Amino acid sequence: MSKPTHFTLAGARDALKKREISSVELTTAHVAAMESLRELNAFVTETPDKAIEMAKASDARLARGEGGPLEGLPIAIKDLFCTEGVRTTAGSNILGNFVPPYESTVTSHLWRDGAVMLGKLNMDEFAMGSANITSAYGNVENPWRRQDGSNAKLVPGGSSGGSAASVAARMTLAATGTDTGGSIRQPAAFTGIVGIKPTYGRCSRWGVVAFASSLDQAGPMARTVRDAAIMLRSMAGFDPKDSTSVDMAVPDFEAALTGDIRGLKVGIPKEYRVDGMPAEIERVWQQGADWLRAAGAEIVEVSLPHTKYALPTYYIVAPAEASSNLARYDGVRYGLRETGGSLNELYENTRAAGFGREVKRRVMIGTYVLSAGYYDAYYTKAQKLRTLIARDFTEAYKQCDVILTPTAPSTAFAIGEKQDDPIAMYLNDVFTVPASLAGLPGLSVPAGLGDDGLPLGLQLLGRPFDEETILRVAEVMEQASGFTALPQTMS
């Protein structure tokens, strides 16, 4: 048997069922890995005692033949999901001591199916960031290093950087993430793992700390496409507590992994060939198309003409919604509370001390575009453009079944490399934001290594609620790429 921490989620599930390993043994190994790699700063809160307790309960259920789909499998939770009795910070000082008295719907589904919680994962503050450098609890480090010998510490992507780093470094079998403009897919690409943003409404947002309510969507981050499919089935489902949750059956996503994509049409959007795109990104994109063609798919060019407006549209809509959602953090009801001579001073002092620089920037942008003199000029116009972007995808899917693009415009960059340039940071989302605005499912799968020895990801976008097709195509690409490289922390 290989190291317990080197199992895939599916492999660990099968080993537990065959009684080749116990959940306690599996969990203990991951707890040890979590503790030995604290320098990556992937966790905000570790819960080893709770994990062992849950693992013992899982072993008892497995012994009785009562195990659920995730029984005994140790995973970790992005610190945006409320977990009953376990501190939830959203990566912010303003929620630093918040212990929820309730459980998010997504995590309650995971515990219902037998998963074991290792802890809460670090993230960009309120999910605002593309590098996991805005957390009040410090930067998360990517377990990968460049091959140039510089040993520069790299970002893991964001905002789900702790989730990505923990899965890539084999600290946890899988993790939850959230994706507002690319926060599952981009860090998955930067760390060489699989991440899927489901269709908006597939997973409940109830109990997930809000950033931009019309964009936020929970999803899994895992080591393989099959693992992501297994996790997604447990995470998804209708929730009457979430008005945006869609009441429809959850498919058996794992059963969709047939390996047969003959006759499928794969769209290549011409507008995604952006100026200055590195040659290695173009090369891996072409390689991905060649893999799918060899597997029997037909490659067709499609047009998404409003793509160039996606980033500016997103950076109006998302901050506008954030400014509204974050108004609840006032120092009165919960979280951080600073003193003040008046109510306004209380608000001002609490928010000044509690919010970080990037959160303040986005709240100010959002407040500005929603203000009386600028609402129509910015926010209303952005909503109209969002409709046109969604319409582009509807038209494209008349010609193809899935769309193939790069996930990110580069490999992982060094911590601090783009930190003082917010525009450069925002451009990390150039390939992921359009699908978020349209509410479509998107998946990033590792496709190879760049010239610097770092992972490169390819993105598959699908029709609404057709996660099965993008998972099926992604597994074919996964098999073709034969990506088995491990970060240096694992060698």
N, C-alpha and C positions, 0 to 999 in steps of 0.2 A: 504494500500500500504506500502511495506517495505521502508526502507531508500533509497533514490535515488542512493546513492553510492553502495548499495548492489544489484542493478540490474545486471544481466548478460547483455552482449551486445544484445543478442536476446530478452531478456525480456524488456530491455529499448526500443528497436526498436518497439516491439509490443505495449508497453504502449504509445509511441508517436503516433503511428497510430490510436490508440483508443482514443486519446486526454485525456488520464488519467494524463498526465504530459506534460509540455512544454519543449522544448529544453533549453530554458533559465533557467527554474527551475533545470533541470537535470545538466546543465553546471555549474550553480552557486553552486550547492551542491559539485560538483567535484573540483571546484576552491577552495572552503572552505576547503575541505579535503587536497588538495595540499598545501595550506598555513599552515594548522595545523600540518602537518607532515614534515616540512622542516628539522627537525633534521635527517631524513633519507638521505638527500642530493641527492634525486633521480633526481632532475631537475637542469640543468645548466641555462636554460632561461625559465621563466614563461611568458605566454602571455594571461593573464586573460581578458584584454580589447578586444583583437582580438577574443578570444573565445566567449565572450558575443555577439560581433558583428556578428560572424558567426552563433551563435545560433538564434539570432533574424531573420536572413535571412532564416535559416532553418524553423523556425516556420511559416514564411510567405509562404514558398513553401509548407509546409505540409497543411496549411490552404487552399491552392489552389489545393490540391491533386496531387502535382508535386514532391513529395519527392523521392530521390534516395535511393539505398540500405542501405546506412549508414546515412541517413538524420537525422541531429540533434544530432548525437552520439558523445560525447566528448572523444577524444583519445589523445595520446601523441606520439611524434616522437623521436626516438633515434637520438642523435646529430651527426650522421654520414650522414644523409640525408640533402641535400641542400634544404633550404626553402627560397623562394624569400622574401627579405626584413627582414628576421629574422636571427639573428646571428647563425652561424654554426661553432662549434669549433673542432669537432672530439675528444673532451676531451684533447686538446693540447694547450699549450701556443703559439705555432707557428701559430695557426689559431685563436687566441683569439678574434680578432676584425673583422673577416671575415664575411661580410653580402652578401650572394649570390644574384646576379641580376637575378637568374633563379630558377626554381623549379625542384626537382628530378621527374622522371617519376612516381615512386611509390607514392609519396605524392600527385602529381597532380591527380592521379587516385582516391585517397582517398577524396580529396576536390571535385572532379567531382561528386563523389557519395554522397556528402553531409556531410561528417565527419567534426567535429569541433576540432580545434587544441588548446590544453591546454598549450603546451610548448614543449621544447626540453629536452631530457632526458640525464642524465649523463652516462658515459661509460668509459671503459678502453681506454687510449690514443691510437688513431688510431686503436681501436678494438684489441689491443694486450694485452691480459690478461685473466685470468680465475676467477677473484675475484673482479673486479672493484676497485682495489687499485692502479692503475697506472694513474688515471685521474689527470690532472693538477688542477682540481676543487675539489679535495678531494675525500675521500672514500665514496661509497654508502653503507648504512647499510641495512641489511636484516631486514624486520619487524618481523621476527620470533626470538624467544629466546629459549634456551635450558631449559629443565625442571629441571635441577640440581640446580637451584637457583643462579647460578653464575652471571646471567644477562650479560654475555659476549656479546659484539657486534659482530655479525656474518656477513660474506661476503654474498652478494646476488648471487654470481657467476658472470661470465663475458664472453664476454665483455659487453653484454646487461644487465648489472646489474641494471641500472636506470629503464629500461623498466620493468624488472621482479619485482623490488621492488614497482614500482608505481601501477602495476596491482594487485599484492598480497595485498597491503595495501589499495586497493579500492580508490586510487587517480584518476584513469583513468579506463575507461571501457575496453580498450585494448591499445596495443602499437605496434609500429614497432620495429623490431630487425634486426640484421644481424648476419649471421652464417658463419664463415670461417673454424673453426675446432670444433665447438660445442657451439658457443656463443649465440645461442637461446636456445638450448636444455638443456645445463647444468644449466644456471640460472633459467630456468623454473622448473627444478627438485629441485633446492635449495630453491625455494620460493613457491612451491605447486601450480603452474599454468600450463597451456598448452602452448607449444611452438612448432612451426613446421618450419623446414628448407625445403623449396620446392626443387624440382629438379633444378640443375644448369641450368639457362636459362629460368626458369618459370617466374621470376620477373626481370624486367629491373634493371641493375646496373647503368644506366645513372643518374648522379647527386648524386650518393652515393660515398663518399670519399673512395678511394681505399686503401685496405691493401694488399691482395693477389688476383689479378684479376681472376685467374683461379679457385678460391675457394669461394670468397665472394658471398653470396646470401641473399637477403632480405626475411623476413618472419614475420608472426604475432605472438604476445604473448598475450594470453587472458585467461579468467577465466574458460572457458569450451571448449570442442572440437567443439561444434556447433559455438561458438563465433569465434574460430580460422578459421573454414571453411568459415564463413561469411566474415571475414577480408581478407582471402587469395583470395577470388574471386575478390574483389575490387583491391587488390594489383597487381595481376598477369596480364599478357598480353604481346603481342608482341610489341617491340619497335624498329623501324628502326634505332634509334640513338645508339643502343647497339648491336655491332656485335655478341655478344654471346647470345642475346635474341632469343628464338625459336619461329618460326611462327606457332603456333597451337592454336586451340580454347581453351578458358578457360572453364572448366566444371562448372556446378552448384555444388560446393562441398557440400553445405548444403543438397542438394537433395540426395547425396550419403549416408547420415546417416540413413540407413534403419533399423539398429539393427540386421540384419540377416548376420551371418558369417558362417552358416552351410556349411560344405564341404571345407572351406578354410584350407590350410596347413600353419602352423606357424612353421618357422624354429628356432631352438635353436642352435646357434653356439658354439661348444665345446671350441673353442679357447678363448672365452670371460670369461672363468672361470680362472681369473688371480690369481697368488700367493698372499696370504695375504688378499684376498677380505673379508670384514667383513661378518659375518654370517647373519646379517640382510639384506644385499644386496642379498645374495643367497636366503634367505627366501622369500623376496618380489618378486624376479624373478620367483621362483617356484609357488608362489601364482598367479602371472599373467598368467602363463601357465595353471594353474588349472582353472582359470576363463574362459579362451578362450576354453579350452576343454569342460567345462560345457555348453558353448554356442554353441557347435556343431563343433568347429574347430578341426583339427587333428594336434597334436604336433609331429614334426619330428626333428631329429638331423641333422644339416648341418655342413659343414666344411668350414672355411675361413682361409686356411693355412698360408697366408702371413700377418695375423693380427699383429703378433709381430713386423713387420717392419713398421707398419703404423705411429707410433709416430716419429721415426727418419726420415722417409720419409717426413712427414709433416713439421718437424722443419728444413728441408733443403729447401723444395719447398717454403713454406710460407715466411720465411725471405728473400730468394732470390728475390721473387717478391716484397716484401716490400722495399728492398733496391733500387730497380728500381723505384717503384711508389713514394717513399718519396724523390727522388732526385729533384722533382719539387719544394720543399720547400727550397728556396735559399735566401729569403729576398729581391728579386729583383722585383717580379711581384705583390705579395699580401702577406698578413699575416705579422708576426713579421719581423722587419728589425733592425738588430744591425749594428753599425758602424765598419769600418775596414780600414786599410791603403791601402789595395789592394782588388781585387775581391775575392781572395782566403780567405783573412781574414774576409771579409764580410760573405762569406758562413760559415766559421768555427764558427764565433761568433754567427751568427743567429741560427745555428743548435745546438750549445752548449747550448744556452739560451732557445731555443724553444722546443727541444725534451727532454723527460724524460728518466730515466735510462733504462727502459725496451725497449723502442723504439730504443735507441742507441744500446743496446745489439743485438737486432734482425737485425738492419741495418748492424752492423759489421759482424754478422754471415753470412748474405746474401751476403755481398760484398766479404767475404772470399770464400764462396763456388762457386761464379761466377768468381773468379779471374783466370787468365790464367793457373796457375799451378794446379788448383784444380777443375776446371769445370767438367772434365770428371770423376774424382774420386768421386765427391759428387753429383753435380746437375744432370748430365746425368744418373748416377746410380739411383738416387732418382726417376727420371722420368720413368725409366724402371720398378722400383718396383711399382710405382703408377699404371702402366698398369696391372701388375700382381694382385694387390689388387682389381682393378676394375673387372678383369677376374674372380676372386674368387666369387664375388657377382653374376656375370652372370651365373656361374655354379650352385651356390646355389639356384638361382631362377628357375632352372629346376626342383627342388624338393619341392619348397614351394612358397607361395604367398607373405608372409611378414616374417620378421625376428624380433624376440623379444629379447631384451637385457636390462640390466640395463642402465640407462642414465649416472650416475656418480658413482665413486667408493666409495663415502661416502656421508653423509649429509653435510650441510653447516658447514664450520669451522670458527674459530674466526678470526677477523681481526688481522693481524700480525703473525698468527700462522705458516704460511708457507712462509712468505714474503721474507725471506732471502735465500730461497732455490728454485731457478728457476726450477730445475728438478722436485721437488715435485709439483710445480705449474703446470708444463706442463703435469704431469700425470693425472690431472683432466680431460683431454680430451681423455683418453685412449679408452673409448667406443664410442665416437662421431666422432673422426677423420677419421676412415676408410670410412664411408659413404661420408664424405666431399671430400676425395680424389677421390672417385668414382663418385661424382656428384649426388648421390642418395637422394631422399626425406627421411627425418627422423623427428619423432615427439616424444616429451616427454609428458607423461600424469602422473598426481599424482596417486600414488598407495597405499599410506598409510603413517604412521609415523614411524620413527626409534625409537630405544630404548631411544634416547635423546629427543623425542617429536618433531623432525624436519621432514619435508617432504622428502619422497623418491619418485623418479620418475622411470618409465619404458619407454624404448625407442622402437619404432616400426620403422623399415626400410622397404622401398618398392622399387618396380621396378621403372625405370625412368618414370616420368610423370604419376605415379599411386598414386598420393596423395589421390585420392578418397578411395582407399582400406585401406590405413593406417588410414585415418580419421574414416572410418566405424568401423574398428577393435578397434581403440582407444576409440570410444564412448561406445562400448560394455564393455571395461575394466573400463571406467569411471563409468558406471552404476553399474558394479559389485563391484567396490571398495567403492562406496558410500562416497567418500572423500568430507567432508564438513567442515573440520577443518579450522579455521581462525588464522592468526598470532595474537600475543598478542596485537598489536596495535589496533586490531579490537574488542577486548573483553571488 
